[in-house]
Amino acid sequence: MSTAPPPPRLPVRRSKRAVLAPLVALVCVVALAACAGPPRGAADGTDASFVLSAGTAGAKGDVDSFSWAVYAEPPTLDYTMAFDYPQNTILANVCESLMRWTPQLTLEPGLARRATNPDPLTWVYDLRPGVRFHDGRTMTADDAVFSLDRQRDPKNAAAWAQNFENVSAVRKTGPLQVTVTLKRPDSQFPQYMATAAGVVASRAGVTAAGPDYGTSGGLACTGPFSLGTWRKGQSLELRRFDGYWGTRAKARKVVFRFLTDASARTNALLRGEADGGYLIPTESYERLRHSGAGTLYFGEGLSTVNLGITDMKGPLGDVRVRRALSLALDRPGFVHAGLGGAGRPTSSLTTRAVWAGAPPGVREAAFGQLPSTGRDIGRAKALVKEAGATGKTLTVATSSIGQDVSLLATAVQAAGTEIGLRVTLKSVAPNAFTALFTDPAAREGIDAFPLTYYDSITDPLDFLTNFKTGAYLNFSGFSDKAYDALTERATATYDKEQRLGVEARLQKYAAEQLPWIPVAEWPTALFLNKRLTGAPTTISYMYYPWAAGIGAASPGTAP
């Protein structure tokens, strides 16, 4: 990634409880499950009641309105800057893309009724006729070309710019046809056209808004809702767009409430002040599950919690130290305490779900040789000693922004201390945590920090390409010519089975080199009160118009 803003797959963690003091934290994480209370789940740290739901029941009727809790206010709703949870959670209901990511995490036509690939360097998108923008204009190929070119324009510093690196031209080849010409074959580009990278907005509307686009006024998009009143610092309203080309939304209005405090967010859900929300604070799972106020769902999140390595010049520059730290981590303890038991320990940087379409042999190649998630303190100590790193200091960033951050940082501190490393924690304010992803200066003096990564497409390469030389999220400067060559080969391979075979080799390589240290898979969490249903449970809500399907849980509950 060569542009300034962060890419779309890196979530900014949400504000939760304060970080424990280092000494208390160390004691707690060494015996993590004991500090968090008696384990109620399996030996791997997962809660016995944790199951993934394919979805929620379909709505039985319309509702006048509903409110939704989000953990932060978006700085902008400009689709070129939609890189984080709050922006995409809202924007997915207002702006639509050429293709669509379904709740089943598959691709289907979106604003393009058809996408064809006549040769490896060409993608042709035939647009739906008669689609209206919220500003009253009708969508044409000119709007699509303009919208994609905004992503490519260096002056816009778009968050999605890296997904257009292989694009040489975007042209109008008919009143409702857009042709994208590539510099080289790119299997990922057509998949990203289902994300905010593929959004089509009204050229006239965006141009008229000028520099205020995304922060005031409308968004001139095509979705089932249009942007309503935005009360900065408090809430944002969406209004049903009755000129929508697709299925009419079941709610007349949606109100997003910005609740940065985790306790306030949970209490709003319990009291009915917010009807639902994604990204539920992990420490609130039990309260919500047993509250009787609604239902807590878990769905496929395509997300992993990791320790991101930021400095290869210090002790973590030796792969033996990275392997030692991985061997010493108490992953089940972290899943139990840090993720509320909803998750699974993993030694894989990618989730198993993104390999769902792979043949058995490829899945075995991707996962069969991965290290165990169990601890091996003796082996870890030996590796640290062998590397000459005993007594060396590591600095790990932590923050009260979320338990997935603060408790993983303390788990790393405990593991490192136990195997002969000196691990210090550097606290970063929640509002400054994002800078770790975007500003190299913010990472100075830091060897690693906890981060959660979610895939924006159902393809392992979405994650694995991050360790290519020069990639935007390659914070530490990890570089390996063989890895780069495999990445290029996978990118250029359109055949899915063949590509997955190459990606399995990348997965094995990443597991051996550990440019990041994987810790756990983490599902999407959704809470809906008793009067509502119809929301998807998967990470698809980031790019799918999820709010349009939410309605009454039973007939006659419309208010």
N, C-alpha and C positions, 0 to 999 in steps of 0.2 A: 504494500500500500504506500503510495507516494504522496498522498495528500494530507493536509493538516488535521482534519477532523477524524475521530475514530470511526472504524468500520462498524457495520450494523450488527455484528454478532456479539459485541462485548457489552454485557449488561452492566450498568452502574448499580451496585448493590444498595438496598434500601435501608433506611435508618432503623435500627433496633436498639438493643441494650448497650450500655457502656462497656468498654473493654475492661476486663479484670486487671488488677495490678499484676505486674509480672510474676511476683512470687506466688500469689494466690493462684494465678492462672497456671503456673507450672505444676503446682500441687494437684490442681483440678484435672489437668489433661493427662498427667501420668496415670491417674485412675479415673478416666473421663466418665465412664458409665456410673461409677459410684457417686461422683459429684452431681450428676444429673438425676439421680434417683435410681431405683432398681430397674434393670432392663425389663421391658415388657414384650420384647420381640425376639427375633431370631438371633443366633450367635453372630451373624454378620452385622448386627446393629440395626437391622430394619424392624419396623413395628409390625407385629403379626397381623394388624388390621390394614396395613398399607397394600392397596391393590390399585392397578391402573384401570380407569374407566375409559371405554371407547368414546363416550359422549354422555350427554344428558338427554332426558326425554324431550320429544318435540313439544312445542308450545300448543296449548289447547285453545288459545284465543289471544286477542290483542290486549295491550295495556296502554294507558295514557302516557306513562313515563316511568322510568326507573333511574336510580342513582348508582354510581360505580365509584369505588374507592381506588385511587392511584397514589403511589408513594411519593410522587414528585410532579411538579409542574413542568411541562415541556418548555424549553427556552424558545422553541420555534416549531411550527408545524410544516415548514417547507420540506417537501418530500425528499429533496436532495440531501437534507441534513437529518433524516429519520434513522438514527443509528442506535437508539436505545429503547428500552421498554415503554416509558411513558409516551413518547412520540408515536411509536408504532401502534400501541394499544388503541389510541384515539384515531390516528390517521387511517388505519385499516378500514374504518367505517365511512370515511369521507372520500379518499382517493383510491383509485383502482389501477391495476397494472395490466399489461398486455396478456399475461397468463395469470393463473390463480393457483395458490397452494391450498388444497382442500383440508378439512378437518382430519382426513385420513392420511395427510402428509404426502399426497400425490399431486401431480400437475393436471390441470384442465384448462381449456380456453377461458380467457378473461375478456378484456376489451378487444382482443384479437379473437375472431371466431375460428381462425386457423393459423397455424405456424408450419411452414415447410422449409426443408433444408435441401435445395436442389443440388448443391455441391458443398464440400466441406468448409468453404469460406463464405457461404451465403445463407442468411436466414431471412425469409419473407413472411411478414405478418399482414394478414388480411383483416382489416378492422370490421367490427360490427356496424351495420348501417343504422342511422337514426338515434344514436346515443347522444343524450343531451348533457351538457355541463350544468352545474348549479347556476351559472350566470346566464343561462338561457340559450347559449350558442350550441350548435351541433358539432360533434367531434368529426375531424377530418384527419387525413394523413399529415397535413401541415402541423397540427397540434402534437401528434406523436413524434415527429421529427424534432420539433422544438423542445419537447419535454426530455427526450433522450439526449439531445445535444447539451441541455443544461447540466446533465450529469458529467458530460465529457469536458465542459469548459473549465480550464484551469482557474479562471478568475472566480468561479463559484466554490472552489475547494470542496467539492461534493464528497460526502462520506462514502459514496458508492463508486468513486472514480476508478478504483482498481479493477472493478468488474467490467470496465470498458477499455482496459489496456490493449486488448487485442482487436479493438474496433477501428477500422480505417475510415469508414464512412457510414452515415445514416441518411438514406435518400427516400424521397417520395417517388414511388414508381406507379402511382395510380391515385385517384381521389380518396380511396380507402385502403391503400397499400403502402407499406413501408418496407424497404429492403436494407438490411444491415450487412455490410461487407466486413469480413474479418481479415486480419493480417496473417493469421494462422488458425488452424482448427481449434475450437474452444468448446469443449463439452459442458463447461460450467455456465457460459453466457446465457444460453436459452433457459436454463433453470432459474437464473437470477431475474429473469423477466417476470417472475411471479412474486418478486419482492418489491420493496419501494424503489428499487433500481429501474423497474419497468413501468412506473406510474406515468399516466398521460393526463396532463392538465391543459386547460384552455390557454392557448398562446396569448390571446387578447387579454384574458383575465390576469394572467401572471404579469404580463408587460405593464398593464394599467396599474397594478399594485406596486410595481417598482421595488425599492428596497424594503418596503413594509410587508412584502409577501411572506406569509407564514406567521406573522406576529399580530396582524390586525386585519379586519375585513375578511372576506371569504377566501376559499382556496381554489375556486374555479375547477373543481374536479367532478367526477361522475358517480360517486358512491351513493348508497341508499340513504345517507344522512349528509346534510350540509352543516357548515360551521355556524353556530348561533352565538349567543352572548358569551364573551370570555371575561370573567371577573378575575383580573390578575391577582395571583396569590390565594385565590379561593376556589374557583370552580370554572368549568367550561361546559357549555351546552351544545348538543347536536340536535338538529331538527330533521324530522323525516322529509326526504325529498320525494314528493309525489310524482315527479317526472322521471323517476328511476327506470332504467331499461329492464332491470331484472325483477326478482320477487320483492314485493313491497314489504318494508320493515313493519314489524308488529307493534313497535312502540312509536308514539308520536314524538317523544323527546327523550334524550338521554342526558343526564347530568353527571359529569365527572367531578368528583370532589378531591382536591389535593390535600392529602393527609400524610404529612412527612413523618409524624411520630407513629411508631408501630403500635403502641398501646391505644392511641386515639383511633387508629385505623381499625383495630380489632373491636374496640368498644362501639364504633359506628356500625359495624356489621352485626354485632350482638343486639344493639338497640333498634336496628332497622333504619338508622339514619343513612346507611348505605345498603343498597339491596344486594350487592355482590362485589366481587373483586378477584383479580388474579394476583399472583405474587404474595400469597398470604404469609405473614411472619411465621417462621418455623416454630417459635416458642408459643404460638397461639393455636397450633393444630388441635391440641387436646381440648382446649376450651371451646373452640368452635365445633368440633366433632360431637361433643356431648352437650351442647347448649340447648338443642331443641329449636334453635332459631332458623336453622336451614341445614344444608348438606355441604360437607367438605369433600371435594372430588380431587383425584389425582389423575393426570393424563401424561402421555409421552411428551417429554420436554426436550429431547435431543440435546440435553445439557449435561456438561460435566463440570465439577468443581476441581480446580487444579491449583498447584503452586507454580506460579509463573516465574521463571528464572529471568532476571534482568541484567545480571552481570556475570560474564564468563571470564573476567580477569581475576576474580577472587577465588576462594576455595571451591565454589560451584563450577568453575571452569574445568575441573577434573571430573570426568564422568563417574569415577569411583565414588566421589563424595555425593554426587546426585543419586547414585544407586543406593548408597548407604542410607541417605535420608529417606528414600522411598521404602527401603526395607524396615526402617525403624518406626514409620508412621503408624499410629493406631487408627486405621481407617474405620473399622466398625464402631469404635468409640466416638469418632467424629460424626459418623452418620447418625448415631443415636442422639448425641447431645447437640450437634450443630445443625442437623437437618431434621430434627424431630422424629427420627426413625423412618422418614419417608425418603428413601434413596437406597443405593446399593454401592458398597465398596467396589472400586475398580482399579485395575492397573492398565486400563486402556484409555488413550486420549480421546477416542471416538466412542459413541454410544453403540450398543448392539443394534438398536433400531435402524440406524442408517445403513446397515448391512442386510436388511430384510430381504432384498431382492437378489442376494448373492447365492450362487450354488453352494452346496454343503462343503465342497472342497476348498472354496475360497474363504468361507467363514472359518473353517478350521485353520487355514493359513493365517488369517487375521487374528484369531484369538487363541489358537491351540498352544502357541509357544510363549504366551505372555507370562511374565513373572506372577507369582502368587500374590494375593493381597494380604497374606498373613505376615506377621512380624518375624524378623530373624535378627535379633540384637547382636548375637555373637558374630555373624557374618558382617553386619553393618560396622561394628567396631573394628573388625579386621580390615575392611576396606578403607576406613578413615585413617587407620594407622599406616596402611600400605601407601596411601596417597600423601603421607606426611602432613596430614591436616589436623591431627590431634591438638586441641587447644586453640585452633584458628577461630576467628570471629565471623559470624554471619549476621547481617542485619535484615530483618524481615518486617515489612510494613504491615500495620494492623489498623483497624478502624472500628468505631462503634456503628458503622453503617449497616452491619448485619452480622448475625451469628455465623453465617457461612464464611465471613471474613475473620471476625475476632477469634472464634474458637478454632478455626484452622490455623491461624497464626500461633496461638498458644500450643496447639498440638505439635506444630513444627518445632517450636521452642523446646517442648518436652522431649521430643524424639532426638533432636540434635544434642541436647545436654546429655542424654543417656548414652550416646555413642561417642562422646568426647569432644564435641564442638561447643563453642560458646555462641549462643544465639540470643541476640538482643532484639527487642521489639521496638519499632519506631511508630508511634501513633500518628495517624493522619486524620484530620478532620473530615467528616462525611462529605462536606461540600467541596473538599479538595481532592477526594479520592479519584475522581475521574481524570485528574491531571496525570495520574500514573500511567494511563493509557495513551495520553496525547502529547505529553511534554517530557522529553528526555531529561530536562533539568530537574523535574520533579522526582525522577528515579535515581538521581545521583546519590551515592552512598547507600543504596538499597540493593541487596542481593536477590531478593525475591519478594513477591506479594501474592496473597490469595486472590484468585479470580475465577469467575464462572463464565463459561463460554457456551453459547447456544448456536446450533446450526441454523442457517437461514434457508437451506435447501436440504433435501434428503439424499445427501451424497457425502461420503467420508472425506472427500477432497476439500470440502468447505473448511474443515478443521486442519487437515494435514498440510495444506498449502501455506499455512502460517509460518512454517519453519524453513521455507525456501529462503535462500540468501536475499536479503533486502526487503522481505515482506514486512508489511506495516506492523504486525504484532510480534515480529521477531525481535523482541526487546533486547535480547542479549547479544545479537549479532551472530547467532549460530549459523555456521556455513559448512556445507558439505556438497561437493560436486556430484557425488553419486545420488544424494537425496534430491538435489535440484533436477538432475536428469530424469529421475523417476517422476517427479512432479510434472515436468513438462510433457512427459510421455502420457501420463494419466489425463492431463488437460486436453491433449490432442486426440484422445480416443473416444469416439462417439458411442461405440458399441458398449453397452452397460456391463455385460459380463466380463469382457476383456478389460475394461477400465477398473472394475472392482478387483480383478486379479492383480493389476499393477498397484492399486491402492493397498492391497493386503501386504505387499512388500514394503510400502511406505510405513504402514502401521507397525510392522515388525522392526523396521529401522528406528522409528521414533521411540518405540518401547525400549530399545537397547541404548539409545543415546540420551533420552530423557531431556529434551530441550525445555519441556515443562514436566512437572511430576503430577500425574493424574491421581485423584483421590476418591471421587465418588460420582456416580450418575445421580442426577437430581430431576425429579418429575416436575411438571407444571402443577401448581395448586390453584384450585378454583373454589370459591364459596358462593353459594346462591341461597337467598332466603326462601322460605317456603312458598311464597306466592309466584316465584319465577322459575322458568326452565328454558331450555333451548340453546344454551351456550356450549361451544365446543370445549373439550377438556385438554386438547393438545396445544403445543406451541404454535399451531397454525394461526392463532388469534393475532399474531404479530403482523400478518399480511392479509388475513381473510376477514370479510365484513361480519364479524361474529355478533355484533349487537343487533343486527337485523333479524336474527332468528330468535331472540329472547322475547318471550311473551308469558301469558298466564299459565301457571302450572295446572290449573283446573278451570273448567268453564265457570263463568260468572265472577272471576277474580280480577277483572279488568282494572279497577282503580288501583 
